[in-house]
Amino acid sequence: MTVAQLLASPVMAAAELVAGPQRLDAVVDEAVLHGRLAADSAVEPGEAVVLDASQISEHLYQIDIAIRVAADACAAMLIVTNAGFDLGVGVRRLAERLDVPLVVVGEVDAMTFTHRLRAQLWSADVEHAATVNSLLVSLSGPRSASVEGVLDVIAELSAARVCLLGQDFSRRAGEPIDVAGRQLASGPAHLVDNSTEWALHSTAIVLAPGDPDAVTDYWLVAESSGPDATQRLLRSLLQIGGWYLAALLASVRARAESDARRRIAVLNELLATSDLHEGDIHNQMLALGWSAAGWNTGLHIMMRGIDTPRIDTPRIDTPRIIDLHVEMRERLRAAGIDGPLVERNDGWSGWVSSVSEPVVESYSEMVQRLGDALAEFVDAHSGFLAHAGIGRPCPGLKGLRASLTEAHEAALIARTRFGGRCGAAHIDQLGVQRVLMGWLGSEDFARYARFILQPLIDADPGSELLKTLEVYLDTGCSASETAQTLGLHRNTVTNRVRRISGLLGVHLSDAEIRLSLQLACRMLRTENTDMGTSPSPSISTMHMA
């Protein structure tokens, strides 16, 4: 609290500032009562010195000494109570010269007055402590069982907008807050970004703090435009809330991983053996609430991240797939695709069941609904790519196994065929591409692709040339479309294409050369999906940390 703020408080309603208005912004840390002051009196910097003048008669030199002591100690102000006499011009001039705010208060009980001053100075801290205590009490109650409940408590106590962001900065819970262009905490320290009118507070939440390679899993974020005391309170609430949410979210993830292991184990058992022990698998599926009765249509969703300079974009990590499992399942349900969904090392596998065989005409409708769900998903998570494949409907457990294998194959082809951020395909829509994909997946062609493109990889570790070549070929060798797709100037594309031709020692005007290079680029894109020479009977088991 500054001198000016203290003078404006109710406890100082009868006070008169008689000197030192130039230091009204001085911060007051404490108020201490003195009967009289001497050169060796203990006065602290920032102190509001309260001098009870009732015992000094009209000895003005005592006031002069008090002013000098206050100035030497860098006290915030000098308050003279119960003077009963005029301080005179000399006292005022001395206070002005030494830059000591001098305040006069009439007849008061000096002890009570000082106590009220101290209470006023401590009021913000008392309120702060009371609010923090309210948060701690609330975190032991039923509302703290959910992330939304914790965020609601913090928002109510701070009167600020509060939300939880995921790794891709998408809102996972709470009120919408636009963080674009503003900085978020990158370590254990709380961060406040004051680059705009509204202060953006952020606390990083790491679910594996002991892991040296651990990254931020979530951010607890709040936005406020209140005074300094409000900002300090919000900081404390977010730090405590962040610690609690870290424990809560770690517990949620542990349960999710345990459930995922059960689902994966059953699905892998179904996929890994050709001699199905149907009774045992049926029992395991029944325990999970699954059914393979009737006709089953398998689907596979392949997730990738896009934050990489390489054309062969890496998978997102397993914990992210687990965290996004509930959201993906809800999006599929909303699209009318309701069935089991199992986390995989590259995304999800699942299926839908029907009593009778679906008609062929329904295939395109399911592709459209699945594609729309994926489009909504990647719109909500700007850092991801999502491509899906759908297998043919087949009866029983053996049929489900075959359909899931087809769905995985279709997802790989959709990833290569569509590019972009999302897409879906049915295995029956792919035709000759399945034959071509078998050749593309061969080790002979993989070696060939790496050999002919190696000069680009060596010359450009950032893969800008490789990406330019792929887009250039995919757009029918249109420099304008390539420039638009990559956000480049047309001349930049032309120069890159000229350099690519020189490095590879080819002429891109030759149609056969263009085809060979286009297939080689596709090979590098699909090689990172771990596709073998034929669709694997068992989608690889997800590694659980």
C-alpha positions as CSV (number, residue, x, y, z in Angstrom):
1,M,0.0,0.0,0.0
2,T,1.4,3.4,-0.9
3,V,1.2,6.6,1.2
4,A,-1.5,8.0,-1.0
5,Q,-3.6,4.8,-0.7
6,L,-3.2,4.8,3.1
7,L,-4.2,8.5,3.3
8,A,-7.4,7.6,1.3
9,S,-8.3,4.8,3.7
10,P,-11.0,5.2,6.4
11,V,-8.6,5.0,9.3
12,M,-6.9,8.3,8.0
13,A,-10.1,10.2,7.5
14,A,-9.2,12.9,10.1
15,A,-5.5,13.1,9.0
16,E,-3.9,16.1,7.3
17,L,-0.9,15.9,5.0
18,V,1.1,19.0,5.8
19,A,4.4,18.3,4.0
20,G,6.0,15.9,1.5
21,P,3.4,15.4,-1.2
22,Q,6.1,14.5,-3.7
23,R,6.5,11.1,-2.0
24,L,2.9,9.9,-2.0
25,D,3.9,6.9,-4.1
26,A,6.2,5.5,-1.4
27,V,5.3,2.0,-0.3
28,V,4.3,1.5,3.3
29,D,5.3,-1.9,4.8
30,E,4.5,-1.4,8.5
31,A,3.2,1.0,11.1
32,V,5.1,1.4,14.4
33,L,4.2,3.6,17.4
34,H,7.0,5.7,19.1
35,G,6.8,7.8,22.3
36,R,9.8,9.9,21.1
37,L,12.6,9.4,18.7
38,A,16.4,9.7,19.0
39,A,19.2,9.3,16.6
40,D,19.7,5.6,17.5
41,S,16.0,4.7,17.4
42,A,15.1,1.6,15.5
43,V,13.2,2.7,12.4
44,E,12.9,0.4,9.3
45,P,12.8,1.4,5.6
46,G,9.2,1.7,4.4
47,E,7.9,2.2,8.0
48,A,5.0,4.5,8.8
49,V,6.4,6.2,11.9
50,V,3.6,7.1,14.4
51,L,4.8,9.6,16.9
52,D,2.6,10.2,20.0
53,A,3.3,13.9,20.7
54,S,1.1,14.0,23.8
55,Q,4.2,13.7,26.0
56,I,6.6,16.2,24.3
57,S,4.6,19.4,25.2
58,E,5.6,22.0,22.7
59,H,9.2,20.9,22.2
60,L,9.3,21.2,18.4
61,Y,12.9,20.0,18.3
62,Q,11.5,16.5,19.1
63,I,9.5,16.7,15.8
64,D,12.6,17.9,14.0
65,I,14.6,14.8,15.3
66,A,11.7,12.5,14.3
67,I,11.8,14.0,10.7
68,R,15.6,13.5,10.5
69,V,15.4,9.9,11.9
70,A,12.6,9.1,9.4
71,A,14.6,10.5,6.5
72,D,17.8,8.7,7.5
73,A,16.0,5.4,7.8
74,C,14.1,5.8,4.5
75,A,10.8,5.6,6.3
76,A,7.7,5.9,4.2
77,M,6.1,8.7,6.3
78,L,5.9,10.4,9.7
79,I,2.5,10.6,11.4
80,V,2.3,13.0,14.4
81,T,-0.7,12.3,16.7
82,N,-2.0,14.4,19.7
83,A,0.3,17.3,19.1
84,G,-2.1,19.9,20.7
85,F,0.0,22.7,19.1
86,D,0.8,24.1,15.7
87,L,3.9,22.4,14.2
88,G,5.0,25.7,12.6
89,V,6.5,26.6,9.3
90,G,10.0,25.4,10.2
91,V,8.9,21.8,10.8
92,R,7.0,21.8,7.5
93,R,10.0,23.1,5.6
94,L,12.3,20.6,7.1
95,A,10.0,17.7,6.1
96,E,9.8,19.2,2.6
97,R,13.5,19.5,2.3
98,L,14.1,15.9,3.5
99,D,11.3,14.5,1.4
100,V,9.4,13.1,4.4
101,P,5.6,12.9,4.0
102,L,4.4,14.6,7.3
103,V,0.9,13.9,8.5
104,V,-0.9,15.3,11.5
105,V,-3.7,13.6,13.3
106,G,-5.7,15.2,16.1
107,E,-6.6,13.7,19.5
108,V,-6.7,9.9,19.2
109,D,-5.7,6.9,21.2
110,A,-2.3,6.4,19.7
111,M,-2.2,2.7,20.4
112,T,-5.6,2.0,18.9
113,F,-4.8,4.3,15.9
114,T,-1.6,2.4,15.2
115,H,-3.3,-0.9,15.5
116,R,-6.0,0.2,12.9
117,L,-3.2,1.4,10.6
118,R,-1.5,-2.0,10.8
119,A,-4.8,-3.8,10.1
120,Q,-5.3,-1.6,7.1
121,L,-1.8,-2.4,5.8
122,W,-2.3,-6.1,6.4
123,S,-5.8,-6.3,5.0
124,A,-4.7,-7.4,1.5
125,D,-2.5,-10.2,3.0
126,V,-5.2,-11.3,5.3
127,E,-7.7,-11.5,2.5
128,H,-5.1,-13.2,0.3
129,A,-4.5,-15.9,3.0
130,A,-8.2,-16.3,3.6
131,T,-8.8,-16.9,-0.1
132,V,-6.0,-19.4,-0.4
133,N,-7.4,-21.2,2.6
134,S,-10.8,-21.3,0.9
135,L,-9.2,-22.9,-2.1
136,L,-7.5,-25.5,0.1
137,V,-10.8,-26.3,1.8
138,S,-12.5,-26.6,-1.5
139,L,-9.9,-29.0,-2.9
140,S,-10.7,-31.4,-0.1
141,G,-14.4,-31.4,-1.1
142,P,-16.4,-33.2,-3.8
143,R,-16.0,-30.4,-6.5
144,S,-12.3,-31.2,-6.7
145,A,-13.0,-34.7,-8.1
146,S,-13.1,-33.2,-11.7
147,V,-10.9,-30.8,-13.6
148,E,-14.0,-28.7,-14.4
149,G,-14.8,-28.4,-10.7
150,V,-11.2,-27.3,-9.8
151,L,-11.3,-24.6,-12.5
152,D,-14.7,-23.4,-11.3
153,V,-13.4,-23.0,-7.8
154,I,-10.4,-21.0,-8.9
155,A,-12.5,-18.8,-11.2
156,E,-15.0,-18.0,-8.4
157,L,-12.2,-17.1,-5.9
158,S,-10.2,-15.0,-8.3
159,A,-13.1,-13.5,-10.4
160,A,-10.9,-14.4,-13.5
161,R,-11.3,-16.4,-16.6
162,V,-9.6,-19.8,-16.1
163,C,-9.0,-22.7,-18.4
164,L,-6.8,-25.8,-19.0
165,L,-4.9,-26.1,-22.3
166,G,-3.4,-29.2,-23.8
167,Q,0.0,-29.7,-25.4
168,D,-1.4,-28.4,-28.7
169,F,-2.8,-25.3,-26.9
170,S,-6.4,-26.5,-27.4
171,R,-8.8,-25.8,-24.6
172,R,-9.5,-29.0,-22.6
173,A,-11.7,-27.4,-19.9
174,G,-12.8,-24.0,-18.6
175,E,-13.6,-20.7,-20.3
176,P,-12.1,-19.9,-23.7
177,I,-9.0,-17.7,-23.5
178,D,-7.1,-16.6,-26.6
179,V,-3.4,-17.1,-26.0
180,A,-2.2,-16.4,-29.5
181,G,1.0,-14.4,-29.6
182,R,1.5,-14.5,-25.9
183,Q,4.0,-16.4,-23.9
184,L,3.2,-19.5,-21.7
185,A,5.3,-20.9,-18.8
186,S,7.9,-23.3,-20.1
187,G,9.3,-24.5,-16.7
188,P,8.3,-24.8,-13.0
189,A,8.1,-21.0,-12.6
190,H,4.8,-19.2,-12.9
191,L,4.7,-16.8,-15.8
192,V,2.7,-13.6,-16.3
193,D,2.6,-12.1,-19.8
194,N,1.7,-8.4,-19.6
195,S,1.9,-7.7,-23.3
196,T,-1.8,-6.9,-23.6
197,E,-4.3,-5.1,-21.4
198,W,-5.3,-8.4,-19.8
199,A,-2.5,-10.1,-17.9
200,L,-2.1,-13.7,-18.9
201,H,-1.1,-16.0,-16.1
202,S,0.2,-19.6,-16.8
203,T,1.4,-22.5,-14.8
204,A,2.9,-25.5,-16.6
205,I,1.6,-28.9,-15.5
206,V,4.0,-31.9,-16.0
207,L,2.6,-35.3,-15.2
208,A,6.1,-36.9,-15.0
209,P,8.2,-34.3,-13.2
210,G,11.0,-36.7,-12.4
211,D,11.6,-37.6,-16.0
212,P,14.5,-35.5,-17.5
213,D,12.8,-35.8,-20.9
214,A,9.3,-34.8,-19.7
215,V,7.6,-32.0,-21.5
216,T,4.6,-29.8,-20.4
217,D,1.4,-31.9,-20.6
218,Y,-1.0,-29.0,-19.8
219,W,-1.1,-25.4,-19.0
220,L,-3.3,-23.9,-16.3
221,V,-4.1,-20.5,-17.7
222,A,-6.0,-17.4,-16.4
223,E,-6.6,-13.9,-17.6
224,S,-7.2,-10.9,-15.4
225,S,-7.1,-7.1,-15.6
226,G,-7.3,-6.5,-11.8
227,P,-4.9,-4.5,-9.6
228,D,-1.6,-5.8,-8.2
229,A,-3.2,-7.5,-5.2
230,T,-5.6,-9.4,-7.5
231,Q,-2.7,-10.5,-9.7
232,R,-0.8,-11.8,-6.7
233,L,-3.8,-13.7,-5.5
234,L,-4.4,-15.2,-8.9
235,R,-0.8,-16.3,-9.0
236,S,-1.1,-18.1,-5.7
237,L,-4.4,-19.8,-6.7
238,L,-3.0,-21.0,-10.0
239,Q,0.2,-22.4,-8.4
240,I,-1.8,-24.4,-5.8
241,G,-4.4,-25.4,-8.4
242,G,-1.6,-26.5,-10.8
243,W,-0.1,-28.8,-8.2
244,Y,-3.4,-30.3,-7.4
245,L,-4.4,-30.7,-11.1
246,A,-1.0,-32.4,-11.8
247,A,-1.9,-35.1,-9.2
248,L,-5.5,-35.4,-10.4
249,L,-4.6,-35.6,-14.1
250,A,-1.8,-38.1,-13.4
251,S,-4.3,-40.3,-11.6
252,V,-6.7,-40.0,-14.5
253,R,-4.0,-40.9,-16.9
254,A,-2.9,-43.9,-14.8
255,R,-6.5,-45.2,-14.9
256,A,-6.8,-44.5,-18.6
257,E,-3.5,-46.3,-19.3
258,S,-4.7,-49.3,-17.2
259,D,-8.0,-49.4,-19.2
260,A,-6.1,-49.0,-22.5
261,R,-3.8,-51.9,-21.6
262,R,-6.8,-54.1,-21.1
263,R,-8.4,-53.1,-24.4
264,I,-5.1,-53.4,-26.3
265,A,-4.4,-56.9,-24.9
266,V,-7.8,-58.2,-26.0
267,L,-7.6,-56.6,-29.5
268,N,-4.0,-57.9,-30.0
269,E,-5.0,-61.4,-29.0
270,L,-7.8,-61.2,-31.6
271,L,-5.5,-59.8,-34.3
272,A,-2.4,-61.9,-33.6
273,T,-3.6,-65.4,-34.0
274,S,-5.3,-67.2,-36.9
275,D,-6.6,-69.9,-34.7
276,L,-9.0,-67.9,-32.6
277,H,-10.1,-69.3,-29.3
278,E,-13.5,-67.8,-29.7
279,G,-14.9,-68.7,-26.3
280,D,-12.0,-67.1,-24.4
281,I,-12.0,-64.0,-26.6
282,H,-15.7,-63.6,-26.4
283,N,-15.5,-63.6,-22.6
284,Q,-12.8,-61.0,-22.6
285,M,-14.7,-58.8,-25.0
286,L,-17.8,-59.2,-22.9
287,A,-15.9,-58.0,-19.8
288,L,-15.1,-54.8,-21.7
289,G,-18.6,-54.4,-23.0
290,W,-17.7,-55.3,-26.6
291,S,-19.5,-57.5,-29.0
292,A,-18.5,-59.0,-32.3
293,A,-21.9,-60.5,-33.0
294,G,-23.3,-60.0,-36.5
295,W,-21.5,-58.1,-39.2
296,N,-18.5,-56.0,-38.2
297,T,-16.9,-53.1,-40.0
298,G,-13.4,-52.3,-38.9
299,L,-11.9,-48.8,-38.9
300,H,-8.4,-47.5,-38.2
301,I,-7.5,-43.9,-37.5
302,M,-3.9,-42.9,-38.0
303,M,-2.7,-39.9,-36.1
304,R,0.4,-37.8,-36.9
305,G,2.0,-34.6,-35.7
306,I,2.8,-31.8,-38.1
307,D,5.5,-29.9,-36.1
308,T,8.5,-31.2,-38.0
309,P,10.6,-30.1,-40.9
310,R,10.7,-33.6,-42.3
311,I,8.4,-34.9,-44.9
312,D,8.0,-38.2,-43.0
313,T,6.0,-36.6,-40.1
314,P,6.5,-38.5,-36.8
315,R,3.7,-40.1,-34.8
316,I,2.3,-38.3,-31.8
317,D,3.3,-39.9,-28.5
318,T,1.3,-42.6,-26.8
319,P,0.2,-40.5,-23.8
320,R,-1.4,-38.0,-26.2
321,I,-3.4,-40.8,-27.9
322,I,-4.6,-41.9,-24.5
323,D,-5.5,-38.4,-23.4
324,L,-7.5,-37.8,-26.6
325,H,-9.2,-41.2,-26.5
326,V,-12.4,-40.0,-24.9
327,E,-12.7,-37.0,-27.2
328,M,-12.2,-39.1,-30.3
329,R,-14.8,-41.6,-29.2
330,E,-17.3,-38.8,-28.5
331,R,-16.7,-37.3,-32.0
332,L,-17.2,-40.6,-33.6
333,R,-20.4,-41.2,-31.7
334,A,-21.7,-37.8,-32.7
335,A,-21.0,-38.8,-36.3
336,G,-23.1,-42.0,-35.9
337,I,-20.1,-44.3,-35.6
338,D,-20.6,-45.9,-32.2
339,G,-18.6,-48.9,-31.2
340,P,-15.4,-50.0,-29.4
341,L,-12.3,-47.8,-29.9
342,V,-8.9,-49.0,-28.9
343,E,-5.7,-47.0,-28.6
344,R,-2.9,-48.1,-30.9
345,N,0.7,-46.9,-31.3
346,D,-0.3,-44.8,-34.2
347,G,-3.9,-43.8,-33.4
348,W,-7.0,-45.9,-32.8
349,S,-8.6,-49.1,-34.1
350,G,-12.3,-49.8,-33.7
351,W,-15.4,-51.2,-35.3
352,V,-19.1,-51.0,-35.6
353,S,-21.5,-53.9,-35.6
354,S,-24.8,-54.5,-37.3
355,V,-27.3,-57.4,-37.3
356,S,-27.4,-57.7,-41.1
357,E,-24.8,-57.1,-43.8
358,P,-24.6,-53.3,-44.6
359,V,-25.4,-52.5,-48.2
360,V,-22.6,-51.4,-50.5
361,E,-24.3,-48.0,-50.9
362,S,-23.7,-47.3,-47.2
363,Y,-19.9,-47.4,-47.6
364,S,-19.5,-43.9,-49.0
365,E,-21.9,-42.5,-46.3
366,M,-19.7,-44.0,-43.6
367,V,-16.6,-42.6,-45.2
368,Q,-18.2,-39.1,-45.3
369,R,-19.2,-39.2,-41.7
370,L,-15.8,-40.4,-40.5
371,G,-14.1,-37.8,-42.7
372,D,-16.3,-35.1,-41.2
373,A,-15.5,-36.2,-37.7
374,L,-11.7,-36.2,-38.4
375,A,-12.0,-32.7,-40.0
376,E,-13.6,-31.4,-36.8
377,F,-11.0,-33.1,-34.7
378,V,-8.0,-31.6,-36.6
379,D,-9.7,-28.2,-36.6
380,A,-9.8,-28.4,-32.8
381,H,-6.1,-29.6,-32.7
382,S,-4.1,-27.6,-35.1
383,G,-0.9,-29.7,-34.5
384,F,-2.3,-33.0,-35.8
385,L,-3.0,-34.9,-39.0
386,A,-5.7,-37.6,-39.0
387,H,-6.3,-40.2,-41.8
388,A,-8.6,-43.2,-41.5
389,G,-9.4,-46.4,-43.3
390,I,-12.5,-48.6,-43.3
391,G,-12.6,-52.3,-44.0
392,R,-15.3,-54.4,-45.6
393,P,-18.1,-55.6,-43.2
394,C,-17.5,-59.3,-42.3
395,P,-19.3,-61.6,-39.9
396,G,-18.0,-62.9,-36.6
397,L,-14.6,-62.7,-34.9
398,K,-12.6,-63.9,-37.9
399,G,-14.5,-61.4,-40.1
400,L,-13.7,-58.6,-37.6
401,R,-10.0,-59.5,-37.7
402,A,-10.0,-59.4,-41.5
403,S,-11.9,-56.1,-41.6
404,L,-9.5,-54.4,-39.1
405,T,-6.5,-55.5,-41.2
406,E,-8.2,-54.0,-44.3
407,A,-8.9,-50.8,-42.3
408,H,-5.3,-50.4,-41.3
409,E,-4.2,-50.9,-44.9
410,A,-6.8,-48.4,-46.1
411,A,-5.6,-45.8,-43.6
412,L,-2.0,-46.1,-44.9
413,I,-3.2,-45.6,-48.4
414,A,-5.4,-42.7,-47.4
415,R,-2.5,-41.1,-45.7
416,T,-0.5,-41.2,-49.0
417,R,-3.4,-40.6,-51.3
418,F,-5.0,-37.6,-49.7
419,G,-2.1,-35.9,-47.9
420,G,-3.4,-32.7,-46.3
421,R,-4.6,-32.7,-42.7
422,C,-7.2,-35.3,-42.8
423,G,-9.0,-37.8,-45.0
424,A,-10.8,-41.2,-44.9
425,A,-11.2,-44.0,-47.4
426,H,-12.9,-47.4,-47.7
427,I,-10.9,-50.3,-48.8
428,D,-13.2,-51.0,-51.8
429,Q,-12.7,-47.4,-53.1
430,L,-8.9,-47.9,-53.5
431,G,-8.8,-50.4,-56.3
432,V,-5.5,-50.5,-58.1
433,Q,-3.9,-48.3,-55.4
434,R,-3.8,-51.4,-53.1
435,V,-1.7,-53.2,-55.7
436,L,0.6,-50.2,-56.1
437,M,0.9,-49.9,-52.4
438,G,2.1,-53.4,-52.1
439,W,5.0,-52.5,-54.5
440,L,5.6,-49.2,-52.7
441,G,5.9,-51.1,-49.5
442,S,8.5,-53.5,-50.8
443,E,12.1,-53.3,-49.5
444,D,13.4,-53.2,-53.0
445,F,11.5,-50.0,-53.8
446,A,12.3,-48.5,-50.4
447,R,16.0,-48.9,-51.2
448,Y,15.4,-47.4,-54.7
449,A,13.5,-44.4,-53.3
450,R,16.1,-43.6,-50.7
451,F,18.9,-44.0,-53.4
452,I,17.4,-41.6,-55.9
453,L,16.4,-39.0,-53.4
454,Q,19.5,-39.2,-51.2
455,P,21.2,-36.1,-52.9
456,L,18.3,-33.9,-51.8
457,I,18.4,-35.4,-48.3
458,D,22.1,-34.8,-48.0
459,A,22.0,-31.3,-49.4
460,D,19.0,-30.1,-47.3
461,P,18.7,-31.7,-43.9
462,G,15.6,-29.5,-43.3
463,S,13.8,-31.4,-46.2
464,E,12.6,-28.1,-47.7
465,L,13.7,-29.3,-51.2
466,L,12.1,-32.7,-50.7
467,K,8.8,-31.2,-49.6
468,T,8.9,-28.7,-52.6
469,L,9.5,-31.6,-55.0
470,E,6.6,-33.6,-53.6
471,V,4.1,-30.8,-53.8
472,Y,5.4,-29.7,-57.2
473,L,4.8,-33.2,-58.6
474,D,1.5,-33.6,-56.9
475,T,0.2,-30.3,-58.4
476,G,1.1,-31.4,-61.9
477,C,4.3,-29.4,-61.9
478,S,2.5,-26.1,-61.3
479,A,4.9,-23.6,-59.7
480,S,2.0,-21.3,-58.8
481,E,0.0,-24.0,-57.0
482,T,3.1,-25.2,-55.2
483,A,3.9,-21.7,-54.1
484,Q,0.4,-21.2,-52.8
485,T,0.4,-24.6,-51.0
486,L,3.8,-24.0,-49.3
487,G,3.3,-20.2,-48.7
488,L,6.2,-19.3,-50.9
489,H,6.9,-16.9,-53.7
490,R,6.6,-18.4,-57.2
491,N,10.2,-17.5,-58.0
492,T,11.4,-19.3,-54.9
493,V,9.6,-22.5,-56.1
494,T,11.2,-22.1,-59.6
495,N,14.6,-21.6,-58.1
496,R,14.2,-24.7,-55.9
497,V,13.0,-26.8,-58.8
498,R,16.0,-25.8,-60.8
499,R,18.3,-26.7,-57.9
500,I,16.5,-30.1,-57.4
501,S,17.0,-30.9,-61.1
502,G,20.7,-30.2,-60.8
503,L,21.2,-32.2,-57.6
504,L,19.3,-35.2,-58.9
505,G,20.8,-34.9,-62.5
506,V,17.4,-35.2,-64.1
507,H,15.0,-33.2,-66.3
508,L,11.5,-32.9,-64.8
509,S,10.1,-32.5,-68.3
510,D,10.4,-36.3,-68.7
511,A,7.1,-37.9,-67.7
512,E,8.7,-41.2,-66.6
513,I,11.2,-39.4,-64.4
514,R,8.4,-37.4,-62.8
515,L,6.5,-40.6,-62.1
516,S,9.5,-42.3,-60.6
517,L,10.3,-39.3,-58.4
518,Q,6.6,-39.0,-57.3
519,L,6.5,-42.6,-56.2
520,A,9.8,-42.2,-54.4
521,C,8.4,-39.2,-52.5
522,R,5.4,-41.3,-51.6
523,M,7.6,-44.1,-50.4
524,L,9.4,-41.8,-48.0
525,R,6.1,-40.5,-46.7
526,T,4.7,-43.9,-46.1
527,E,7.9,-45.6,-44.9
528,N,7.6,-44.0,-41.5
529,T,4.3,-45.7,-40.9
530,D,6.1,-49.1,-40.4
531,M,4.2,-50.7,-43.3
532,G,5.6,-54.1,-44.3
533,T,5.3,-55.9,-47.7
534,S,1.7,-56.8,-46.8
535,P,-0.8,-55.7,-44.2
536,S,0.3,-57.1,-40.8
537,P,-2.1,-59.5,-39.2
538,S,-1.4,-57.7,-36.0
539,I,-1.3,-54.0,-35.6
540,S,1.8,-53.5,-33.4
541,T,1.3,-53.5,-29.7
542,M,1.4,-50.0,-28.2
543,H,4.3,-49.4,-26.0
544,M,3.1,-48.1,-22.6
545,A,5.7,-46.2,-20.5
